[in-house]
Amino acid sequence: MQSGFIQKNADLLKGLLQVFDWVLVFAAGLISHIYLFGWTTLPSEYWDALIAAVLCAALVFPRMSVYVYWRGERLVPEMRHTATAWFVCFAVLCVLAQLTQRSHLYQPRWSVVWFLAALSLLLGYRIILRLTLRHLRTRGYNSRKVVILGAGEKGRRIVQQIRQTSWAGFSIMGFFDDNAELKDRRVEGCPVLGKLDDLPRFMEERGPDQVWIALPFSAEHKIEDVLKELVGYHVEIHLVFDHFSFDLLSHSAITHISGVPGIVYNSSPMVGISRVLKAAEDRVLALCILALASLPMLAIAGIIRLTSRGPVLYKQRRLGWNGREIEVWKFRTMVASEEANEVRQATRVDQRVTPFGRWLRRTSLDEMPQFFNVLQGHMSIVGPRPHAVQHNEYFRDKIDKYMHRHKMKPGITGWAQINGWRGETDTLEKMENRIKHDLYYIQNWSLFFDIKIIFITLFKGFYHRNAY
């Protein structure tokens, strides 16, 4: 293989990748049928399902960023996009089968095995492909030649990052910078090739694959001039953001208002298909959990009535999605007169907590009624935990981006909780760590991420030493 082969044939290889996905989806269905029923004739309705799956994959996968430019990215985001796209395809097929009254024609076992087999094949071959490309790139094949405009702090950071991720296959040719003191010098071991005005001549003679603009945003006129110069060259251009700009964009979405492009700061990921998927996930799982837990919940309610005076449920006003107040339900765990009036967090030796209530808190079973809040649409199964209104007012001015956590519905469990940040937050540092995990979840939300959190919660999320 020669260096640059994949780049020269990128469109062809991208098309082959899509076709291979269709083949794997189709083949997974055939293999699943053979595995379950042997070498028997495949019924016509199964053929129809496989063809429909291929058509669905052809439509859905490109629209869910499965085939975007993943070079330099970690493996997890690509796996997440692929898994989510196949989940959406399979959900569409299930809905179509119901609407056309054909669902009874398919064996449930075959559907489950097909889904898992296709998912395994789609993810498995991407892992193999990534490992193969990583191996080749660390040896200099399929590399991309990069020049960096700006030898300041941003430019230096780029060099350091590229060296730490050699598997991405970027080769730095050097810097262009207007600082006269840097002429004929080396920055981070890379040569300064000239001033910005020298770039066109260099493009003609050396032809880099990518130009990374690491100039400060205050140099907007220089950036504009560079972009105009590069219009006539077949080269990828990357604008590198500084710390403030990156932080701004990580909480934002690109939009157009009356044809004017702009950035919506602090946007919610719950829009479009994401909102539909999240709502479907919440309703389906909440119904299943309540059906399984109905008898234990009735038993808990009976014990609460027998062991202490007061109502079974405790209701508290908290802030939900977009800062709207909601009523959150829990099994009552404190003395009724105390719990009705206090919003103080429970402490380790809190006299307000009943003996049975202390056990409920330790095991998180006091949260079970919140699955009814999920069915109401006020909460999600996974999301930032809801805080009392008074706590929000206290922390909003003390912790940066605290109120950003309300850009998603509050959850019964969450990324912060499974990482140990639950229970009493008696110091500002504890709350800051909880908020940091909440914001990470919001910025990186996916259906796959939710499933991961739920799975971990089953094994380590119920009982915790800080829950009292």
N, C-alpha and C positions, 0 to 999 in steps of 0.2 A: 504493500500500500504506500502511495506517495503522499507527502504532506500536502494538505489542501484538497484531497480527492473528495471528501465528504462535502466540503464547501462548494466545490464546482458542480456537484450533483445534488445539491440540497433539495431542490424541488422534487426531483425524481425519487430520492430516498424518503422524503416526507410522504409522497404518494404511496410508496411501497409499504411504509409503516402503517398507513391507514388500511391498506388492503390486508396486511398481515393481521391486524386487529379483527377484521371481519372474518378472516379464515379461522382464527382462534375461537371466536364466539360460536361460529358454526360447528367447528370440530369439537368443542367442549360439549355441545348438545348431543352429538353423535356418540362420543366416548361415554357420556353419562348413560345413554340408553343401552349401550353394549354392556357396560358395567352392571347395570341393574337387571336387564332382561335378556342378556346374551345376544347372540347373533341372529336376532329375529328381524323380520321386516319392519321398517320404521313406518308407522301409520301416517297417512297423509296430513293429519292435523299437526303432527310433530314437525313435518317438513315446513308447513305454513308458519309455525312458531319460529323456527330457525331462520327462515327468510325474513320474517318481520323483524327479528332481532338484528340481523345484518343491516337492514334498512334504517332501523332506529339508531344503531351505532354510527352509521354514516352521517346521520343528521345531528345527533346529540354530541358525539365526541368532539368535533371541531368547535362547537359552540360552548364547550365547557373547559376550554384551554388545555385539552389533552395534548395538542400538537404545537404548543407554543415553544419558544426558544428556551430550552432548559439548560443550555451550556453555562457552567459556572454556578448553577443552583445545586442545592443539596437534593438528595434522593427523595426525602419525605414529601415535599410539595408535589412532585410529579406522581408519586404513588397515591397521594390523597386525591388529586384531580382525576386520575384514572379510575380509582375505586368509586368515587362519587358519580362519575359519568356512567359507569356500568350499573350502579344502583338505580340511577334515574331511568336508564333504558329498561331494566328489568321491571321497575315499578310501572312504567308505561305499558309494557307487555301485559302485566297482570290486570291493569285497568281495562285494556282493550279486550282481554279474554272475558272479563266480567260483562262489559258492555255488549259484546257480541254473543253472550251466553254460551261460550265455548270452554269456560274454565273447568267444567266437569269432565272434559275429554282428556285432560292431562293428569298424569299421576303426580301427586304432591311430592313424592320422593324424588322423581325425576327433575322437577322444577328446582328443588333445593340443591340437589347435586350439580345440576347444570349451572346454577348461579355461582356456587362455590368453585366449580372447576374452571369456569370462564374467568372468574376473578383471579384465581391462582395463576392461570396461564398468562393473563394480561400483565399482572404484576411481575411474575417470574421472569418472563423474557425481557422486560424492561430492566430488571436488576442485572441480568446477564449482559445486556447491551451496554448498560452503564459501566459495569466492571471491565468489559472489553475495551471500551473507549478510554476509560481511565488508564488502563494499562498502556494503550498506544500513546496517549498524550504525555504521560510521564517519560516516554522515550522519544519525544519530539515529533511524533506523527500527528496529523490532523490539528496542527497548532494554528493560532490566530496571531498575526503580527499587529502589535498595538503601539501607537504613539500617544503620549499624554501631553495635553496642553496645560501648562501650569506646573511649576516645580515647587509650589508652596506646600503647606501642610496637607492639603487634600491629595495632591499628587504623590507625596511621599507615602501617605496611607495606602494609596492604590498599589504602589510597588510592594509594600509589606504584605498586603492582603493577597496579591497574586502569588507571591513566593510561598505563602502558607497554603495555597490551594493549587499546587502545581498540577494536580489531576485535571484541572479545568482546561489546560492547554493554551495558556496565553503567554506569548513571548514579547517582552517589552523592548522596543527598538530604541526608545529614548524620549527625552522631553523637548518641548518647545516653550520658551519663556522669554518675555521681554526684559527681564532683569539683566542689565549689562554685567553685573558682577558674576553671573552664573555662566557666562560665555566660556566655552571650551572646558568646563568643569564637569564633574560627575556628581549626581545626586542619588543617594541610595544605591551607588554602584552603577547607575545608568547614565549614559552621556547626555549632555544638553546639546541638541542637534542644531539649535539656532533660535531666532526670534519667530514670532507668530507670522511675520511677513514672509519668512522663508518656507512656510508650510506648503504652498502650491508647488514650488519647484521640487520639494522632497516627494510630494504625492506623485509627480510625474516620473521621477527617477526611481523611487523605491517601492511605491504602491503598497502602503500598509492596508491591512484588512479592516482595522477599526481605529477610530480616533476617540479618545476619552477626554472630554473637556472638564478639567479640574480647576477652572478659573473661579474666583469668588463671584458671587451673584452681583456684587457691586460693580463688577466690570461688564455690565450688560451690553454696552456698546461694542466692546471687543468680542464678546460671545456672538453678537448679531453679525459682526463682520466676518468672523470665522465661519459661521453657518452659511453665509452667502458664498464664501469662497469654496466651500465643500460641496455645494449643490451639484456641481458638474462632475463629481467623482463618484465612482461606485464603491462606497465605503460606508460601514456602519458607524453611526455617531452616537456616543453615549454622554449624557450630561450627568456629572457626578455631583451629588448634593453634599453640602456641609452639614454639620450636626443639627443646626436649627431647621434647615430645609427638609432634611430627612425625617426629623421628628414631626414636622408639619405634615408631610405627605403620608406618613405612616398612619395618621388618623384622618385621612382625607380621601375624597374621590374627585376625579376630573369630571366637570360638567359643562354644559353650555346654557347660558341664560340669554334668551333673545339673540342667539347666534354668537354671543360673546363667550369665549372659553374662560373657565375659572376653576378654582379649587373650593370644594365644600369641605370646610374644616370640621373634624369630629363627626364624620358621617357614620351611619349604622350599616353593618354588613347585611342586615335583614331586609333586603329588597329583592324583588323579582322572584326567581325560582328558589333562591335561598330561603326566603320567608315561607314559601309554600312547603319546602322540604322540612324546615324546622317545625312548622305547625303540625304536619303529618306525623313526624317522629314523636312529638310530644303527645298527641292525642292517642295514637296507637299504643305506645308504651304505657301511658297512664291507665288506659282501659285494661290492658293485660295485667298490670301490677295490682290494680284495685280488685280485679276479679280473683287473683291469687291470694291477696292479703285481706280479703273481706272478713273472714272468720277471726284471724288474729287481731284485727282492728276492733271487732266487736268485743273480743275478750279484754283488750286493753281498756276500752271504754267502760266495761263493767267493773274492772278492778279500780279504776279512778273513782267511780261513783261510790264504791264500797269503802274505799280507804280514806277519802277526804271529802269535805263538803264543797259544793260548787259545781259549775258546769263542766262537762267533759272536754269541750273545746275552748281554747284560748285564742282570741282574735286580736290582732294588732295592726294598726295603720302603718304601712311602709311605702317607700317609693318604688314604683315599678318602671316599666318601659317609658322612656322620654320624660321621666320625672313625675309621672302621674301617680297619685296615691292609690294604693290597693289595700284590700283587707286580706291578711295572711292568716291561715288557720294552722293550729298546732294542738296536739293533745295537751291539756293543762298539766303542768308539772310543779306548780307552786301553790301556796296557800291562796285561795281565791281572792281574798280582799287585797292581798299584796300584789298579785300578778295583774290585777285589773288596773292598778294605778301606776306601777313602776315601769320604767323603761331602762333601768340599770341592767347591765349585763350580769349574768349569774357568775359568782365567784366560787372558788374551790370549797369553801366552808359556808356557803350561803344558807342562812336559816330559813329563807323563804321557800326553798325547794323541799318537796315532800320526799319521803324515802323511796316510794315507787317512781316518783318523778325524776329522782336522781338517776335511777337505772334507765329510764326512758331516754334521758338526755345522753347518758354514756353510750347507748346503743343507737342513738339517732332515730329511734322509733317514734319519738314525739313529733317528727316531721311528716309522718305518713299522711295526715289529712291534707297536706299541700298538693297531693296528686289531684284532689278535687279543684284546687286553684289552677292546676295545669289544664284540666278539662274546661274550666271557665275561660281560659285564654289569658289569665292574669300572670301566670308564671310559666317557666319551662322546666323540664327535668334537669337540664344542664344550663348553668349560667352563673353570673355573680350572685352570691347570697344577698337577700334583701336586708337592708339595715333599717332600724327604726328611724322615723322622720327626724327626731331630735339628734340622733347620731350623725345623720347626713348634714344637718345644719352646723354641727360642731366641727366636723372634719373637712368640709368642703373648702374652707379657706386655709387649712393647715397642710393639705396634701395636694400636690400638683396633679391635675387631671382627675381628681376624685370623682367628679360628677360625670365623667365620660363613661363610667361603668353602667349608667342608665341607658346606654344606647342598645342594650339587649334586655330581654325580659329576665328578671331575677330567676335563679334556679334553685332546685332542691339540693343538688350537689354541684361542684364546680372544680375548676383547675386549682384554685387556691386551696380548697378543702382537701383534695387528695394529696396535695403537697405539704399538708400539715398546718396550714394557716387557717385554723378554725377555732371556735370557742372564744374565750375572753381575750380581748385586745386591750390590755391594761397599759400598753405603751404605744407611743406614736410609731415606733419602728415596726411593731407587729402589724399595725393597720397599713402602713406603707407597703409591707411585703404582700399583704393580702390584695391590696389594690394593684400592685405590679402584676400579680398573677392574673387578676381579673382582666386587666387591659391586654395582657398577652393573649388570653383566650379570645377576646373580642376581635383583636387584630388578625388572629390566625384561625378563625372559626371555619369549621367544615363539618359535614355529617360524620366523616371518619373520626375527627377529633372528639365529637360528642360520644361516639360509640366507645372510643378508647377510655374516656373519663368514666362512663357508666361501668365498663368492664373492671376498671381499677377500683371503683367504688365498691363493687360487690365483694372484693377481697380485702380492702384496707380502708374503705371510706366510712364504714358505719361506726366502729368503735375507735375512740381516740382519747388519749389522756387529758387533752385540753377541753373536752366536752363535759361540762358540769353545770 
